[in-house]
């Protein structure tokens, strides 16, 4: 959940580290710090709060070095204070470590080290790593001291260490959370995420679990935790560095909402042919014979990706006629799931590094599933390496913590997958498949229209931003979007919100409806519209104000609304199975404009981080 950056090369170190931390601040912003190494020793600069506080510290008390490491923290063990900010030192001050993850047995190790005379200055689990390495440090190098320390630690962690005792060297290890090594011209980088180093190099190596990188000015050696050499492949990152900047928008979230037509187009590109009436998924790597024999699919995800999985269930069951279960990544490994011998597991993860999702994938494979797929935005990430095949989304870097374009790109990828399964299994006629492909090809334009129509949400936000509770209702394909709309509002505006299947409203939530609770109703012109109309009338009968998201040219909903209390916003029409993507757009903008009106930090909401790499 934290962000790590390290650099060794000829450039001034501090600007490289600060720039990298700035591009990763979405991973955590409870505190930040840098360690700068020179022949004279190691200088630390740290601060609580956001990165700007560290920049102020460095302005008032400059420091420099020949190489160094930096960190931005999302707090797990210990309060978000300057004292608990990374980097952390050993007793001598000659060894420094930055860490992302959790050391599960840190208390046991801490007590052991204290009995041996080690003095601790923080509340964190990270500090024990520096002391362990100090104890294990002999004459055979920092990397061997780290290897000996690793044998004593339990948990999921990414670590980067430097030591004055073994100069001109950075040691990075991975056991769970991501570590990326950047290969430049006579310079090398290590980071938690690609945007941190993309302005310096496009050539990266992804460390695997239980792997180590030893970085010096002359190159990088890759080994496992036992010291055996590991062969690694360099990946070329094609993202435009400018894509990680705000591009004139006030917030990354708004920029990324506006990027959704492009993200959808890029995810579709090269995968469909209207002329041939076919879907092409080259990275799937699962035989058609296996797909034809499937009797069960389980989709596993967390957070927003879980909502995408629910939409995927509707899509796959409707189009490909395969039963689908959707499970939380945080629950699946612990519930003793029953696995069919002809079952495929699909994990959905924007980063490819979500710890709960990875643990679930490993458990499903241990149980003997016939195949596994990852729907993911990051090439070379752990999920894509461990799954049998991948359907990549091509959303590009997403910096805003609250997911927008990554989510809608997942929905596009699930549409492609559902159609491909239908194609292989023969559940759609050639004419039906071609109609679906035609709708997909039009989707980027329809998303663009939806964004333009959603400008009305700024006025809706002005009317409702002071309310303390919201209820989001949807049916069928759009029930998961009600959940996603509620989550977005909670994430960035801190307003309590619930998403619910509209038909279930009368089984409890209707008790909460009064003049103070707006009801957001997703009501496109589809097979369940009349049911939604009835649900809206039920809400209005209890005094609720309604924000209705409807289809262009359909006046039936507006006819029952009161302009003094209610609002209707019309979205462009599309095929029914694509309405979840279109319905998502106004809900993203509603959450955004409400958060702005309430003065919330849109891109870095409190207590959240972009990538959850601990269980």
N, C-alpha and C positions, 0 to 999 in steps of 0.2 A: 504494500500500500504506500510505502515511502518511495522517494526518488533518489537514485544514486547516480553520481557522475564522477569520473576520474579522467585525468589527462596527463600524458607525458609527451613532450615534444618541444619545439622551438618557440611557440607562441607564448605571449604573456599568459600566465596560468589563470589568474583571477578572472579576467573577462570570459575565458572559455568556461570555467566552472559556473560563474553566475549566469551566463547565457543558457547553459544546459539546465540549470536549476529552474530558471524562469520558464523554460519550455516544458518542464515536468511538474510545475507547482500544482497542477491538477491532481497529482498523486498524493498530495498531503501538504498542508500549510499551517501546521501547529507550531513549527519551528524550523530553522534552517542553520546550516553551518558549513565551514570549509576548513580543511587542514592543508597547510602549505609546507612543503619539505624543502629544506636547504641544507648545505653542509653544517650549518650551525645548529640545526635541530628542526623541530616542527612547531609552527605557529598555528594556533586555532583562533577562529573568530566565529561566534555563535550568537543567535538571538532567538527569543520566543516570537511567535506570531509569523506573519507573512514574510516573504523574501525581501521586501522593501526594507524591513527592519535590519536585516543582515547587511544590505547595501549601505544603509546609514552607518552601521558599525564600521564597515570597511572604509567608508569615507572619512570618518572621524579618527580611526585607528588603522591606517593602511598596513597591509602585510603582503609579502610576496614569497615565491619559492621557485624551484626548478621544475617541480611537478606537484600534483596534489589531488585531493578528493573532496567532494561536496555532497550535501544531503539535504533533502527537504522531508519533513517528518509528518506522518499521520500517527498520532499517539496510540499505542496499545498498552505498554507497561510504563507507568509513570506519567505524571501530569505534563501538559505542554508548557514547560518552563525552559529558561535558558540553560539551567543546570542539566536538564534531561535532553537537551538538544544534541544531536550528533554533529561532528565525530566524537567518539569516546576514546580515552587513553588508558594505558596501563599505569601501574604505580610509578614507573620511571619517566613517563611522558615521552618515551621513545617509540612506542607502537600506537598506531591509530587505526580505528575501524569504523566503517559505516555499514548499516545493516537495514535490510528490508525483510520482515517476516517475524517469526516468533521462536524463541528458544524455550521449548516446553519444560525442560528440566533445569532452568536457570537458578531456581532457588536452591536446589540440591547442590549444584556446582558452586553457587555463591557462598554457601555455608562452608563447603570444603575449602575454598580459597581463603575465606576469612580466617579459618583455623590455621592456615599456613602463613598468615600475616598480611594478606592482601587487604588494602583499604579501598572501599568503594565510596564514590562520591555522588552517585545518581540512584534513581529508582528504577532504572531500565533493565531489561534482560540483556541488552546489547553489551553493556560494560563488561560482563563476564567473559566475552570473547577476547577482548584485549588482555585481560589478566591471564586467561588460559594460554594464549599465545606467548605472553611474557614468560610464564612458567616453562613452556615447552621450547623456548628459543635457545638454540645451542649454536653450533658453528656450521650447520649444514643448510642455512638459508631460511628465509621467511616462509617460503612455501612448505617446507617440511615441518616447521613449527605449526603452521596452520593445519596440515594434514593430521598431525598428532592430536591437535585440539578438536578437530572435527569428529574424531572417533568417540569423543566424550559427550557430544551434543546431540540432543534429540529435538526435532521440530522441522519446520519449513523455513528456509532462510536463503537470502542472497547476501554475501559479505564481500567487501572490498577493504583491503588492508595495505598499509605502508609502514615502514620501519626505518629509522635512522641507522639501525644496526645492519641493514641490508639495503643500501641506498640504490637509487635509480631503478626501482622495481615496484610494480603494483601487482598485488595478488587478488584475483577475483574468484569467488566460488559460487556455485548455484546448487541448491537443493529445494526446488519448488518455485519461488518467485523468479521473475525473468532477469537475466543478465545478457547484455549485448556488448560485443567488442567491436569497435569501429577501427578500420584499417585505413589510415591516411598516408600521405607522402611524408615519410620520416617522422610520423607522429601517430599516436595510438590513443584510443578512447575506450572507456568502459561506462555503460549506462544502463538504467532500468528500462528505457524506452527509446525508440528510434528518433522522435523529434528532438531529443536532447543533443544529438550529434549530427543531424541531417545537414546543417549548414556547413559542416566541415568535411564530411565524407558520406558517400552512398554505399560503400562496401562494408558489410557487417557480417559478423559471425554470431550465431545464437548458441550460447552455452546450453548443454543438456543437463538434466539432473545428475548430481554427483560428479560434476566436471569442474575443472579449475583452469583458469587462464593466468599465466605468469607473463606480465607485460614489462618489457624493458625498451630502451631506446632503439635497440637493434631488431626487435620483433616480438612475436607472441608465441609461447609454447602452450599447447593444450594437452591436458592430462585428465585422468580420472582421479578420484580421491586417494587412490593407492599409488599414484605416480606413474601409471602406465600411459603411454602416449595415445592420444585420441585424434583420429583424422576428422577434420572439420571442413565444411564447404562454405565458401564465401557467397553471400547473397547480395545482389545488387538491388538497392531500394530505388524505386522509380517515382516516389512521391516528390512533388515540387515543394521545396522548403517554404515558399511563399504561402502554400496551402495551410501551413500551421500558424499563419499570422491573421490578424482580424480583418484585413482587407477593407478597412474603412467602416466596418460595423462597430457599434458600441460594445458589443460583447461577442465572444466566440460562439455562444449558443445561437445568437441571431444569425451570425454568418453561416453556421452549420445548418440551420433551418433552411436558409436560402440556397444552400448547396445541394439540397435533396434531389432536384431534377437531374443534376449532373451525376450524383452518386447512383441514382436509379439507372440512368443511361449506361454508366460504366459497368454496373453489375449485370445488365442485360447484354451488353455488347459482345458479339461473337458467340453467343450461346443460343440464339434462335434464328431460324430461317423461315420467313413467311412463304417463300417460294416452294421450299421443300416440305413445309408444314412439320418441322422437327425442332426438338430441343437437343442441344449438345452440352454435355457436362464432362469435359475431358479429364478433370481432376478427381472424378468420383472414385475410380479405382475399385469398384465393386461390380462383379459380373452381372450381366442381365439375368442369367439363370438364377443367381441368388435373389435378385430383386423380384423375380416372378414368383419365387417360392415363399416370400415373406408372409408370415402370419401375424406379426406384431411389430410395431415400431414404438420405441420409447424415446421421447425427447426430454433432454435434461438441460437445465439452464438456471440462472439466477437473475433476480431483479427484472429489469426491462427485457432482457433476453428471454426470460420465462414467459413474459407476455407474448413475445414473438412466437414462442413455442406453442402457446395456446392457439394462436392464429394458424400455425402450421398444422395442428391437429385437425381443425376444420377443413383446411385446404387438402391435406393428404387423404382424409377420410372421404371427402366429397368427390375429389377428382380421381384418386387412385384406388379407393375402396380397400384400404388397409386399416385395421384398428390401430389407434394411436393413444398411448398414455403420455401424460406430461408430468414430469417430476421436478421438484426442486433439487438443485445440486447439493444443497446443505442437508437434505433429508435422505436422498437415495442410498448413500453408502451404509446407512444405519438401520434401514427398515427391512432387511432380509428379503429383498425383492425376488419374486418368482420369475425366472427367465425362460422363455420359450426357445427351443433349439433352432427355430427359424425366426429369430428376433433380431432386429437391427436397432442399434442405439445411435441417436443423433444428439450431439452436444452443440449448443449455441453459445458462443462466447465472443464478444467483440475483440478482446485482447488476445484470446487464446491462452491466457495465463491464469484465469480465475481458479483459485485453489479448490473450491468446493466442486466445481464442474470437472476439473481434472481428476479429483479423487473418485467421482462418480463414474467417469469413463473407465478408469482402471478397475473399479469394482465390477462394472458391467462386463468387461473383457475377462476378468477372472471367473465370472459366472458362466462364461461360455457362449456369449452372443455370436451370431454368425457373421456380423459385419458392424462396422462403426464409421460414422461420418462426423466431421466438424464443419459447422458453418461459422466462419471466422473472417476477421478483417485484416489480420496480420500474418503475412507470409513468413513461414519458418517458426512460428510460435509453437509452444509445447503441444497444444491441442492438435495442431495440424500434423505434427510429427508422430503423435501417438495414435491418432485415428487412422483407419484404413484408407479413407479418402476424405476429400475436402470440397466444399462449395465455398469458394472465396467470395466475400463481398468486396466491393471496390469503392468504399466510402472515402478512402483517404484518411489522414489523421483527424481525429476528433478530440478537441481540447476541452470543451465544456464538459463538466462532470456529468450533468444530466444529458443522457444520450438522446440524440435526435436523428441525424442522418445515418448513424450506425444502425439504429432500430429499423428505420424504413428500408434500409438496404438488406437487413435480415429478412424482412417480409418479402422483398423482391426475390431473394435467394430461395426462400421457402416456396414461393410460387413456381419458380423454375424447377425446383426439386419435385414438387407435387406433379407438375406437368410431365416431367421426365419419367417419373414412376408410372403415371397414367399411360404414357407412350409405350413403355416397356411391357406393362401388364395388359395393354389393350383395353383399358376401361373407357377410353374416349374414342369416338370415331375420328377419322382424318379431318372431317369438316369441323367437328367440335374443337379439336386440337388447334387447327388453323385459326379459328375465331379467338381462342384464348391467346395465341401468339400475337395476333393483330392487336388485341387490347393491351398486351404487354408493351408492344412497340410504341403505342400511343401514350403510355403511362408517364414518361418524363414531362411531356407537354401538359398533361392533366395535372400533375403535381405543381408545375409552374402556375397554372391557372388557380389551383387551390391556395397557393401562397398569396397570390394577388387578392383573391377573395377574402382571405383571412386577415387582411388589414383591418377589417371591421372589428377584430378581436381587441384592438387597442381601445375602442370605445366601450366594448363590453367590460374590459378590465377596469376602466374608469368608473363604471356603474357598480361593479361588484367587488372591488379589491379590498374593501374593509370587512367583508363577511368572514366569519371564523370557521365555517363548516361548509363543505360542498358534497353533493351526491352526484356521481356519474353513473348513467344507465346506458346499457347497450344490449343488443340481442344478437344471437348467431355469430357471424364473422366479427361483429363489432363489440361483442361483450368484452373480449380481451382489451380492446381499445379503451373502453370505459375504465378498466383497471389501470392502463397505462396513463390515461389522462389524469386520474387521481394521483398516481405516483409522481408525475411531473409537478403537479401543484404542490404536493407535500415536499418534494426535494428542494425546490428553489424558492418557494414563498413561505414555507413553514406553516401553511394552513392545513388543518385537519380535513382530509377528504377520503371518501370511500368510493370504490368502483363496485358495481353490482349488476348481475343479470336483471334486466328490467322486470321480468316476470316474478322475480323473487322479492321485489320491493315490498309487496304487501305481506310478506312473511317476516316482517321485523323492521326494516329501515323506515317504513312509512311512519312509524311512531316518532321519528326524529324530524319529520318535515313540518316546517312552519314558515312564517314570512321571512325568517332570518337565514334560511338554508336554501341557496340556489340549487336547482336540479339541472344538470347538464345532460341532455338527452340526445343520443346519437340516432338519428332517424332518417337514414337515406331511403330513397324510394326502392324498396326491395320486398321480398316475400313476407317479411314480418312487420312492415310499416304500420299496418292497421293495429297490430298488437302494441307497438310503441305509442301510437296515438292514444290508445286507451290508458297506457301507463302514465303518459303526460297528463291526461285529464285527472287521473287519480291524484297525482302530485298537486295539481292546481286546486283540486277540491279541498286540500288540506292547507291551502294558503301559500304553497311554495312558488317562488319565482323560477321561471324556466329559461334556460339557454339552450335552444334547439339547434342542432346542426343537421340541416336538411339537404335535399337534392335541388339543384337548379331547376326552376320552372315548376316546382311542386308547391302549391299554395295551401294544401290541406292542413298542414301543421300551423301555418300562420293564421289560419281562419279561427283557431281556437285559442290563440294567444292574446294577451292584453298588452298593448305597446307600452302602457305605463309601468308594467312590472316585468315583462318578458322580452326576450330577444330571439330572433331567428336569423341564422347565418347560413346562406346557401352555398354548397360546394358543387363543383362541376361533376357531371355524371361520368361513371365508368362501369366496367363489368362488376357484378356483385362481389366476386372474390377479390377484387382489387379495392373495394371501398375501405377496408381497414387502413390502407396506406393514406388514402385521401382524407378520411375522418381524423387521422392522427394530426394532420397539419394544424388545424385550428386549435386543437387542444394544447399543442406545443406552444403556440403563440399566446393563447390565453394564460398559460402558466408564466410565460416570459413577461408579458406586459403587467400582470398582477405583481410579480416579483419586483419589477422595476419600480412600479408605483409604491410599493411597500418599502423601498430602499434596501432590498436584499442583495447580497453578493451573488449574482446570477451564475457566474462561471465557477465559483468556488464556494458552494453552499456549505454551511457549517456541518462538521462531523462526518462529511462524506469524502470519498476519494474515487478517482476514476476507475482504477483497477484494484479489485479485491483479491490480493494474492496470499491471504492467510485464511484459514478455516475459522 
